[in-house]
Amino acid sequence: MTQEDIKDMMLYGERINVEYKEAFNELPKSFWETYSSFANTIGGQIVLGIKEHRTKSTLQERFEIQGVNNAAKILKTLWDTVNSDKVNRNILLDENVETIDYDGKQLIVVTIPMANYTERPIYINRNILGGAYKRNYEGDYHCTDDEVRAMLRDANENGNDGALVDNYTMDDIDLPTLHAYRNRFEVRNVDHVFNQLDDKEFLKNMGGYTIDRNTKREGLTVAGLLMFGKGLPVRERFDNLRMDYIDQTNLVGESRWSDRLTYDGTWENNLFNFFTRVIPKLTADLKRPFKLEGMERVDDTPVHKAVREGLTNMIIHADLFITGVLKVVKKDNGMLFSNPGSLKLPIEDIKRGGNSKARNPRIQNMLRMVGFGDNIGSGYPTILKAWSEQNWRCPTLLDRSELRQVDLTLPMISLLPEQTLLEMQQAIGKDEYARLSANEQLTLAYVWNGDEISNTILQQLLSLNSIEAGRLLHNLVDNGLLTQDSKGRWTTYKICREKDKGEERKDKGEERKEKGEERKDKSEERKEKSEERSDKRNLLNLSPIETQVLRLIQQDKKVTYESIGKELTIGQTKVYKVLGHLKELNVIERIGGRTYGHWHILLADISSENEILQTDKQR
């Protein structure tokens, strides 16, 4: 890591996975809380030697580079402590810690990986309940007892769904559901030995019924009850869990849904019934191109398979012991699958595939045996491949820790819809749109119709890292195409409609040109000036506010957007609009980025500029 990398982190980095701490003379005590929180969430970097003033907006004001006085001493303290009983586990390697020179001052950067699910929770002070932390967009926070218990459950390699549910027996099984499953099983596994077993033995072999060899207690497992149980016993034992399918397609008037499947007393609400009822609803509108294999028509497509994978993953990865909803939402432009819990693996590992770490492996196996999903971790790559082949917007998988749920969104929208493309070119201007990179165009298309985007979502959409996504978003903000809304460490971005360069902007431009021609006729002196000086006459077409902005730039070429707004008491959107118009008229240009760059006035003779500014002011 270099000084430039640090600058990029400060300017573009996502605040949820970067923490800056003062450490001039010693390692701060709060370091270990952040160590725990990063390890228990998605990992992150701690930069020692920088003080962050979070209420400030500009880079120079927000980050104070203090450095560390004695890096060797602090590093020794760090390694001694991480290997002591201060923390329950050391997950750092030598390459995770490095010293950086920043303008002659030393900084220490500690990269803390996301702890493996078998290692969590990472806690401090020998206190598993009071010393475990997690990370959200407000900072480090104490894990609740439920969150600690959830991490301990996840650490169990055998999964969460094999436990004996005391006092629930075969009497609590809905036999029509079980027999419907067995019929599917037999069709797919014609000669399987399980087909000859009675219902109880079948469930035992499938992981739905168990006998404790030590105590001789027996009964249904979590998997058996939830997959095949009668509705009432399921609701009694798992009153924390709901199942909900909502169809929001083709809504009329004030309707909130056009179809819904939740518990209404008309069906036994177990997981298998929910699964088999929802799948046809989700796939009913999907195209089925005519295709033959031999003499048989094949109706299945990669999109159908991907949708089934989405529903399967929602169930097998759900934390069934916390309060939440197994929710499926079908919309005109896509689908949402939401389940209680968190991601057990880093998103990069999930995208690569090859790792199957389901919370509910017995339910996973039950579904696999009748054709839904597999046990090799290829589910999410299957979804990504199918969506890529359709040229649809990339799916997103978000761990919403504040809600303790995971959302999988499958948008059925073109990466760059034709209508959106036409609207953007008309509003921004074809020439300016053409100067945007392909990734910038795709980002604008995402937010064009009112959607918000974040650094995290953009990383998944375009396969970027946090810094790359941050740089792209900041550039679009600098150009007045996006606006940002910062909430603590969380920032969202949406389209800046004030940047519209459509017909209204063209009409105003023509009006200014006409006024400019009138002024040229009145001034013989300006008629005689060279073509180079003619650029300067454009200043006479400027509004008073544009003149004031230009005067501020003349006084300070590095004046910031924020400073202009404060000096003239106008909002940021207005600042973007004024500067954008000045750039459009070729009066000014921006050299470099928003933080490190500066303004350049595009006038050959600036010596008499005050005269022109004064003339405009007198008007």
Legacy VTK file of the C-alpha trace (Angstrom):
# vtk DataFile Version 3.0
C-alpha trace
ASCII
DATASET POLYDATA
POINTS 619 float
0.000 0.000 0.000
1.247 3.505 -0.882
0.496 7.090 0.063
-1.719 7.367 -3.018
-3.680 4.311 -1.874
-4.309 6.031 1.465
-5.524 9.154 -0.340
-7.869 7.051 -2.439
-9.206 5.351 0.689
-9.915 8.699 2.329
-11.551 10.120 -0.767
-13.409 7.127 -2.187
-13.410 4.379 0.446
-16.593 2.911 1.912
-16.830 3.916 5.562
-18.271 0.595 6.743
-14.961 -1.201 6.180
-12.427 1.562 6.932
-11.656 3.039 10.360
-9.175 5.838 11.119
-7.704 6.150 14.618
-5.317 8.453 16.428
-2.265 6.547 17.635
0.521 9.068 18.062
2.099 7.552 21.188
0.234 4.286 21.752
-2.200 1.775 20.314
-5.727 3.059 21.108
-7.903 0.854 23.291
-10.751 1.137 20.779
-8.568 -0.751 18.268
-9.712 -4.068 19.725
-13.403 -3.271 19.503
-12.944 -2.540 15.801
-10.801 -5.683 15.397
-13.718 -7.706 16.772
-16.351 -5.886 14.713
-14.500 -6.226 11.395
-13.736 -9.905 12.037
-17.387 -10.658 12.865
-18.784 -8.748 9.876
-17.133 -8.330 6.460
-13.561 -7.438 7.404
-11.938 -4.032 6.972
-8.890 -1.828 7.418
-7.782 0.198 10.435
-5.461 3.113 9.651
-3.466 4.238 12.682
-2.138 7.793 12.705
-5.077 9.667 11.138
-7.699 11.602 13.058
-11.070 11.762 11.329
-13.402 14.726 11.858
-16.631 13.108 10.708
-18.680 16.300 10.642
-16.432 17.802 7.958
-16.960 17.195 4.260
-13.783 18.111 2.380
-10.760 15.825 2.450
-8.438 18.441 3.959
-10.859 19.248 6.770
-12.051 15.726 7.477
-8.727 13.888 7.768
-5.861 15.100 9.923
-2.619 13.242 9.190
-0.880 12.998 12.578
1.283 9.922 12.067
2.550 7.606 14.799
5.497 8.611 16.962
7.069 5.192 17.405
5.805 2.619 14.919
8.013 -0.190 16.237
6.652 0.230 19.752
3.030 0.235 18.580
3.568 -2.806 16.371
5.095 -4.731 19.281
2.109 -3.846 21.457
-0.264 -4.952 18.707
1.347 -8.355 18.195
1.822 -8.996 21.918
-1.816 -8.176 22.607
-3.385 -10.070 19.711
-1.551 -13.189 20.895
-2.639 -12.730 24.504
-5.964 -13.435 26.172
-7.140 -9.922 25.310
-8.782 -11.508 22.264
-10.030 -15.050 21.960
-8.397 -15.646 18.571
-5.631 -14.137 16.444
-6.713 -14.048 12.783
-3.918 -11.700 11.614
-0.974 -12.707 9.440
2.253 -10.753 8.959
1.082 -9.462 5.582
-2.029 -7.962 7.219
0.069 -5.281 8.958
2.211 -2.684 7.172
3.824 0.682 7.806
3.296 3.480 5.255
5.191 6.752 4.811
2.786 9.660 4.266
4.480 13.006 3.634
7.243 12.110 6.070
4.895 10.734 8.717
4.439 7.063 9.526
1.047 5.375 9.372
0.190 1.789 10.278
-2.451 -0.027 8.227
-3.976 -3.206 9.658
-6.120 -5.277 7.290
-8.497 -7.444 9.308
-10.083 -10.297 7.337
-13.601 -11.555 7.828
-13.235 -14.445 10.259
-14.193 -17.888 9.038
-17.690 -18.871 10.206
-16.162 -21.656 12.300
-14.067 -19.057 14.176
-16.790 -16.551 15.012
-17.535 -14.857 17.293
-14.264 -12.988 17.763
-14.482 -11.294 21.153
-12.297 -9.394 23.630
-11.664 -9.358 27.393
-12.554 -13.050 27.767
-16.225 -12.082 27.621
-18.094 -13.823 24.815
-21.366 -12.004 25.437
-20.101 -8.578 26.454
-16.943 -8.508 24.331
-18.219 -9.392 20.858
-18.777 -6.563 18.358
-20.185 -6.177 14.870
-20.021 -3.398 12.311
-22.817 -1.337 10.811
-23.053 2.055 9.150
-22.899 3.809 12.503
-19.674 2.114 13.630
-18.827 -0.662 16.101
-21.622 -1.953 18.307
-22.001 -4.628 20.980
-23.477 -7.853 19.653
-26.735 -8.831 21.273
-26.967 -12.192 23.015
-29.059 -13.459 20.084
-26.373 -12.411 17.598
-23.689 -14.231 19.584
-25.826 -17.358 19.758
-26.416 -17.134 15.997
-22.646 -17.062 15.354
-22.153 -20.044 17.644
-24.840 -21.959 15.735
-23.152 -21.089 12.447
-19.853 -22.440 13.751
-21.428 -25.906 13.886
-20.314 -27.727 10.730
-23.324 -30.062 11.008
-25.777 -27.233 10.434
-28.785 -26.017 12.355
-31.589 -28.232 11.164
-30.653 -31.647 12.562
-31.526 -31.023 16.205
-34.228 -33.057 17.881
-37.403 -31.079 18.492
-38.636 -32.397 21.830
-42.206 -33.712 21.996
-42.862 -33.498 18.246
-43.550 -36.897 16.681
-44.895 -38.504 13.518
-48.336 -37.355 14.632
-47.219 -33.813 13.771
-46.364 -34.732 10.168
-48.819 -33.734 7.453
-49.019 -37.017 5.550
-50.360 -35.539 2.267
-47.301 -33.257 2.161
-44.893 -36.090 2.940
-46.503 -38.395 0.374
-46.398 -35.666 -2.289
-42.697 -35.358 -1.618
-42.211 -39.129 -1.753
-43.978 -39.284 -5.121
-41.538 -36.724 -6.534
-38.661 -38.596 -4.927
-39.678 -41.880 -6.540
-40.101 -40.314 -9.987
-36.571 -38.900 -9.878
-35.010 -41.880 -8.061
-36.871 -44.890 -9.469
-34.698 -47.643 -8.048
-33.717 -45.955 -4.808
-33.796 -48.192 -1.745
-35.566 -45.501 0.296
-38.702 -46.036 -1.783
-39.328 -49.323 0.055
-39.235 -47.785 3.546
-42.215 -46.765 5.660
-42.712 -43.056 6.363
-40.863 -43.010 9.678
-37.836 -44.885 8.367
-37.845 -42.739 5.247
-37.700 -39.589 7.377
-34.918 -41.055 9.539
-32.800 -41.691 6.457
-33.530 -38.233 5.057
-32.619 -36.447 8.306
-36.185 -35.577 9.269
-36.456 -37.899 12.284
-33.803 -38.815 14.849
-33.143 -40.960 17.907
-30.700 -39.795 20.591
-28.530 -42.842 21.268
-27.609 -41.652 24.766
-31.011 -40.715 26.139
-33.156 -42.810 23.776
-35.294 -39.730 23.122
-36.670 -39.613 19.607
-38.772 -37.394 17.412
-38.781 -35.006 14.492
-35.802 -32.872 13.670
-36.027 -29.201 12.813
-35.798 -30.169 9.130
-38.524 -32.813 9.403
-41.003 -30.575 11.197
-40.471 -27.509 9.020
-40.491 -29.389 5.709
-43.410 -31.742 6.284
-45.158 -30.719 9.496
-48.780 -29.764 9.962
-49.355 -26.028 10.014
-50.307 -25.727 13.682
-47.278 -27.582 15.119
-45.000 -25.607 12.786
-46.453 -22.302 13.996
-46.329 -23.416 17.635
-42.651 -24.357 17.565
-41.447 -21.719 15.095
-43.628 -18.751 15.968
-40.607 -16.572 15.122
-40.747 -17.527 11.442
-43.206 -16.562 8.713
-43.507 -17.435 5.040
-44.815 -14.830 2.639
-45.161 -14.615 -1.150
-46.301 -11.300 -2.611
-47.087 -10.704 -6.279
-46.816 -7.006 -7.111
-47.189 -7.348 -10.877
-50.019 -5.730 -12.822
-51.243 -3.687 -9.859
-54.456 -1.729 -10.310
-55.252 1.476 -8.458
-54.208 1.426 -4.800
-53.747 -2.356 -4.682
-50.673 -3.517 -2.774
-50.546 -6.923 -4.400
-52.276 -8.897 -7.113
-51.691 -12.268 -5.430
-50.409 -13.376 -2.048
-49.558 -16.634 -0.324
-49.271 -16.497 3.441
-50.969 -18.443 6.204
-54.738 -18.169 5.782
-55.924 -21.580 6.978
-56.333 -23.023 3.459
-53.015 -24.885 3.348
-50.603 -26.577 5.733
-47.875 -23.970 5.975
-44.714 -26.047 5.927
-41.666 -25.336 3.775
-42.321 -27.967 1.127
-45.855 -26.744 0.516
-44.637 -23.157 0.389
-41.881 -24.086 -2.069
-44.104 -26.064 -4.446
-46.825 -23.401 -4.447
-44.484 -20.469 -5.038
-42.372 -21.942 -7.860
-45.236 -22.068 -10.422
-46.251 -18.522 -9.523
-42.717 -17.225 -10.067
-42.152 -18.980 -13.381
-45.630 -18.647 -14.913
-44.681 -15.561 -16.952
-41.178 -16.630 -17.982
-40.634 -17.298 -21.660
-40.291 -20.936 -22.703
-38.676 -21.072 -26.157
-39.464 -24.109 -28.281
-36.578 -26.570 -28.003
-36.315 -30.273 -28.757
-33.947 -32.852 -27.337
-34.478 -35.896 -29.495
-38.241 -36.146 -29.875
-39.099 -34.453 -26.558
-39.756 -30.758 -26.008
-37.645 -29.167 -23.261
-39.491 -26.355 -21.461
-36.816 -25.612 -18.896
-34.454 -22.670 -19.437
-31.449 -21.258 -17.533
-33.701 -18.486 -16.196
-36.173 -21.033 -14.780
-33.289 -22.856 -13.118
-31.904 -19.603 -11.724
-35.265 -18.661 -10.195
-35.498 -22.070 -8.527
-31.958 -21.605 -7.213
-32.965 -18.258 -5.729
-35.884 -19.793 -3.848
-33.833 -22.821 -2.792
-30.977 -20.682 -1.471
-33.399 -18.521 0.474
-34.589 -21.565 2.417
-31.360 -23.523 2.912
-29.386 -20.468 4.088
-32.038 -19.032 6.411
-31.441 -18.784 10.140
-34.575 -20.542 11.330
-34.102 -19.601 14.976
-34.319 -15.811 14.782
-37.381 -13.692 14.152
-37.816 -13.068 10.460
-39.698 -13.727 7.245
-38.975 -16.041 4.357
-40.244 -13.532 1.820
-40.577 -13.704 -1.943
-41.699 -10.635 -3.903
-42.501 -10.804 -7.596
-42.468 -7.465 -9.426
-42.949 -6.327 -13.009
-39.195 -5.774 -13.314
-37.742 -8.561 -11.181
-37.871 -10.679 -8.031
-36.714 -10.409 -4.427
-35.815 -13.333 -2.141
-35.280 -12.429 1.511
-34.370 -14.648 4.435
-33.464 -14.068 8.090
-29.773 -14.411 8.938
-26.490 -13.227 7.486
-23.979 -14.397 4.886
-21.737 -17.140 6.256
-19.115 -16.600 3.544
-17.591 -13.482 1.968
-19.502 -12.372 -1.123
-16.403 -12.978 -3.283
-16.365 -16.666 -2.265
-20.088 -17.004 -2.943
-19.688 -15.537 -6.437
-16.838 -17.922 -7.234
-18.872 -20.914 -6.108
-17.579 -24.326 -5.085
-18.370 -23.868 -1.388
-21.636 -25.208 -0.036
-22.049 -23.982 3.548
-25.805 -24.125 4.040
-27.212 -23.497 7.492
-29.783 -26.193 6.827
-27.958 -29.072 5.079
-30.721 -31.644 5.683
-33.338 -29.415 4.077
-30.818 -28.761 1.315
-30.455 -32.512 0.722
-34.231 -33.060 0.775
-34.698 -30.455 -1.941
-31.745 -31.718 -3.966
-33.143 -35.249 -4.048
-36.251 -33.995 -5.846
-34.386 -31.799 -8.294
-33.946 -28.453 -6.559
-30.395 -27.168 -6.037
-27.174 -29.068 -5.458
-24.636 -29.467 -2.690
-21.581 -28.082 -4.459
-22.094 -24.342 -4.033
-22.921 -23.588 -7.672
-26.285 -21.929 -7.005
-25.259 -18.263 -7.123
-22.874 -18.669 -10.096
-25.775 -20.365 -11.917
-27.930 -17.292 -11.291
-25.211 -14.879 -12.397
-24.581 -16.839 -15.608
-28.264 -16.983 -16.537
-28.726 -13.248 -15.976
-25.592 -12.412 -17.944
-26.842 -14.452 -20.904
-30.056 -12.405 -20.872
-28.067 -9.141 -20.752
-30.051 -8.196 -17.648
-28.808 -6.021 -14.834
-26.567 -8.032 -12.501
-28.250 -9.640 -9.445
-27.255 -8.287 -6.025
-26.806 -10.199 -2.783
-26.865 -7.903 0.246
-26.223 -8.746 3.889
-28.457 -6.267 5.717
-26.981 -6.628 9.186
-29.183 -3.912 10.678
-32.252 -6.021 9.824
-30.551 -9.394 10.285
-31.620 -10.510 6.843
-30.122 -11.300 3.441
-31.721 -9.959 0.259
-31.201 -11.471 -3.182
-32.529 -9.194 -5.929
-32.981 -10.546 -9.459
-33.703 -7.572 -11.741
-35.267 -8.437 -15.081
-34.176 -5.171 -16.660
-31.804 -4.643 -19.559
-28.391 -3.310 -18.604
-29.094 -0.304 -20.789
-32.772 -0.073 -21.839
-33.261 1.699 -25.162
-35.766 4.197 -23.750
-33.458 5.035 -20.862
-30.565 5.507 -23.290
-32.569 7.958 -25.399
-33.726 9.901 -22.344
-30.179 10.168 -20.954
-28.740 11.346 -24.255
-31.468 13.943 -24.595
-31.129 15.214 -21.033
-27.343 15.173 -20.732
-26.483 15.854 -24.334
-25.173 13.267 -26.791
-21.636 14.625 -26.796
-21.327 14.685 -23.006
-22.951 11.249 -22.740
-20.470 9.859 -25.275
-17.576 11.098 -23.129
-18.753 8.949 -20.203
-17.115 5.563 -19.693
-19.188 2.403 -20.186
-19.351 1.876 -16.406
-20.503 5.466 -15.870
-23.245 4.993 -18.446
-24.425 1.776 -16.754
-24.406 3.478 -13.355
-26.559 6.346 -14.620
-28.941 3.867 -16.264
-29.372 2.121 -12.891
-30.510 5.285 -11.098
-32.214 7.015 -14.022
-35.781 6.091 -13.075
-35.501 6.958 -9.396
-33.515 4.070 -7.916
-30.722 4.750 -5.437
-27.326 3.100 -5.591
-24.572 2.594 -3.040
-20.913 1.714 -3.227
-21.731 -1.834 -2.092
-24.350 -2.398 -4.787
-22.165 -0.863 -7.499
-19.316 -3.232 -6.594
-21.564 -6.198 -7.393
-23.135 -4.663 -10.486
-19.834 -3.851 -12.189
-17.393 -6.237 -10.441
-15.405 -3.374 -8.912
-13.642 -3.024 -5.586
-14.686 -0.408 -3.042
-12.139 2.203 -4.174
-12.952 1.793 -7.862
-16.674 2.068 -7.188
-16.117 5.111 -4.967
-14.006 6.863 -7.600
-16.645 6.292 -10.268
-19.450 7.613 -8.048
-17.462 10.670 -6.973
-16.637 11.532 -10.579
-20.323 11.462 -11.466
-21.075 13.697 -8.485
-18.298 16.098 -9.534
-19.827 16.308 -12.997
-23.225 17.138 -11.527
-24.827 13.914 -12.768
-25.412 12.327 -9.345
-26.271 13.716 -5.931
-25.161 12.018 -2.748
-26.921 11.549 0.568
-24.561 10.724 3.433
-25.939 9.104 6.590
-23.100 8.347 8.985
-20.844 5.863 7.187
-23.551 5.058 4.648
-23.861 7.050 1.421
-26.420 6.604 -1.340
-26.494 8.242 -4.748
-29.306 9.176 -7.108
-29.699 10.998 -10.395
-29.293 14.774 -10.355
-32.228 16.040 -12.393
-30.875 19.603 -12.176
-28.236 18.463 -14.689
-30.868 18.246 -17.427
-29.474 19.558 -20.670
-32.647 19.028 -22.645
-34.801 21.445 -24.552
-35.081 23.942 -21.707
-31.282 24.311 -21.536
-31.101 24.637 -25.321
-33.738 27.395 -25.333
-31.845 29.340 -22.679
-28.617 28.899 -24.605
-30.200 30.329 -27.747
-31.567 33.266 -25.764
-28.111 34.043 -24.381
-26.595 33.852 -27.866
-29.126 36.373 -29.192
-28.373 38.800 -26.369
-24.667 38.360 -27.042
-25.117 39.369 -30.666
-26.981 42.525 -29.614
-24.171 43.521 -27.277
-21.581 42.907 -30.012
-23.387 45.417 -32.262
-23.248 48.046 -29.517
-19.515 47.797 -28.900
-17.115 48.802 -31.713
-14.154 48.109 -29.459
-15.169 44.446 -29.006
-15.789 44.062 -32.749
-12.105 44.800 -33.394
-10.817 42.203 -30.900
-9.285 38.963 -32.093
-11.050 35.595 -32.193
-9.241 34.684 -28.996
-10.741 37.674 -27.156
-14.231 36.829 -28.451
-14.449 34.053 -25.870
-14.335 36.735 -23.242
-17.447 38.418 -24.578
-19.432 35.375 -23.451
-19.029 36.681 -19.911
-21.516 39.424 -20.752
-24.140 36.710 -21.176
-23.678 35.454 -17.640
-26.272 35.806 -14.915
-25.293 37.672 -11.724
-24.849 34.410 -9.809
-22.602 32.997 -12.563
-20.534 36.186 -12.464
-20.094 35.864 -8.700
-19.006 32.240 -9.056
-16.447 33.215 -11.710
-15.090 35.956 -9.440
-14.576 33.400 -6.641
-12.697 31.130 -9.054
-10.507 34.038 -10.161
-9.615 34.715 -6.526
-8.929 31.070 -5.672
-8.400 28.458 -8.393
-8.828 25.687 -5.775
-12.118 26.976 -4.387
-14.373 24.007 -3.515
-17.991 23.309 -4.359
-18.799 23.580 -0.658
-17.008 26.917 -0.270
-18.863 28.399 -3.237
-22.179 27.309 -1.760
-21.380 28.781 1.648
-19.995 32.054 0.246
-23.018 32.690 -1.988
-25.590 31.018 0.291
-26.814 28.590 -2.360
-27.345 24.841 -2.316
-25.017 22.227 -3.784
-27.404 21.436 -6.635
-27.367 25.097 -7.687
-23.561 25.143 -7.485
-23.364 22.079 -9.781
-25.779 23.712 -12.216
-23.894 27.032 -12.402
-20.473 25.430 -12.769
-21.854 23.019 -15.377
-23.137 25.918 -17.445
-19.842 27.782 -17.207
-18.054 24.655 -18.408
-20.582 24.246 -21.234
-19.823 27.807 -22.395
-16.092 26.993 -22.313
-15.535 29.735 -19.748
-13.924 27.372 -17.227
-12.660 23.820 -17.020
-11.829 21.473 -14.175
-8.287 20.100 -13.976
-8.159 16.972 -11.778
-10.715 15.603 -9.315
-12.997 17.344 -6.886
-10.589 17.268 -3.957
-7.106 17.549 -5.480
-7.977 19.402 -8.679
-8.373 23.106 -9.491
-10.293 25.401 -11.815
-8.825 26.929 -14.962
-10.371 29.993 -16.647
-10.406 29.513 -20.406
-9.674 33.155 -21.399
-6.557 34.158 -23.277
-6.395 37.685 -21.836
-7.339 37.800 -18.196
-5.771 41.175 -17.456
-8.965 43.148 -18.104
-11.321 40.574 -16.667
-12.221 42.807 -13.732
-13.504 45.384 -16.199
-15.848 42.890 -17.812
-16.986 41.531 -14.460
-17.648 45.062 -13.298
-19.584 45.821 -16.496
-21.734 42.747 -15.926
-22.263 43.699 -12.288
-23.448 47.195 -13.264
-26.019 45.680 -15.566
LINES 1 620
619 0 1 2 3 4 5 6 7 8 9 10 11 12 13 14 15 16 17 18 19 20 21 22 23 24 25 26 27 28 29 30 31 32 33 34 35 36 37 38 39 40 41 42 43 44 45 46 47 48 49 50 51 52 53 54 55 56 57 58 59 60 61 62 63 64 65 66 67 68 69 70 71 72 73 74 75 76 77 78 79 80 81 82 83 84 85 86 87 88 89 90 91 92 93 94 95 96 97 98 99 100 101 102 103 104 105 106 107 108 109 110 111 112 113 114 115 116 117 118 119 120 121 122 123 124 125 126 127 128 129 130 131 132 133 134 135 136 137 138 139 140 141 142 143 144 145 146 147 148 149 150 151 152 153 154 155 156 157 158 159 160 161 162 163 164 165 166 167 168 169 170 171 172 173 174 175 176 177 178 179 180 181 182 183 184 185 186 187 188 189 190 191 192 193 194 195 196 197 198 199 200 201 202 203 204 205 206 207 208 209 210 211 212 213 214 215 216 217 218 219 220 221 222 223 224 225 226 227 228 229 230 231 232 233 234 235 236 237 238 239 240 241 242 243 244 245 246 247 248 249 250 251 252 253 254 255 256 257 258 259 260 261 262 263 264 265 266 267 268 269 270 271 272 273 274 275 276 277 278 279 280 281 282 283 284 285 286 287 288 289 290 291 292 293 294 295 296 297 298 299 300 301 302 303 304 305 306 307 308 309 310 311 312 313 314 315 316 317 318 319 320 321 322 323 324 325 326 327 328 329 330 331 332 333 334 335 336 337 338 339 340 341 342 343 344 345 346 347 348 349 350 351 352 353 354 355 356 357 358 359 360 361 362 363 364 365 366 367 368 369 370 371 372 373 374 375 376 377 378 379 380 381 382 383 384 385 386 387 388 389 390 391 392 393 394 395 396 397 398 399 400 401 402 403 404 405 406 407 408 409 410 411 412 413 414 415 416 417 418 419 420 421 422 423 424 425 426 427 428 429 430 431 432 433 434 435 436 437 438 439 440 441 442 443 444 445 446 447 448 449 450 451 452 453 454 455 456 457 458 459 460 461 462 463 464 465 466 467 468 469 470 471 472 473 474 475 476 477 478 479 480 481 482 483 484 485 486 487 488 489 490 491 492 493 494 495 496 497 498 499 500 501 502 503 504 505 506 507 508 509 510 511 512 513 514 515 516 517 518 519 520 521 522 523 524 525 526 527 528 529 530 531 532 533 534 535 536 537 538 539 540 541 542 543 544 545 546 547 548 549 550 551 552 553 554 555 556 557 558 559 560 561 562 563 564 565 566 567 568 569 570 571 572 573 574 575 576 577 578 579 580 581 582 583 584 585 586 587 588 589 590 591 592 593 594 595 596 597 598 599 600 601 602 603 604 605 606 607 608 609 610 611 612 613 614 615 616 617 618
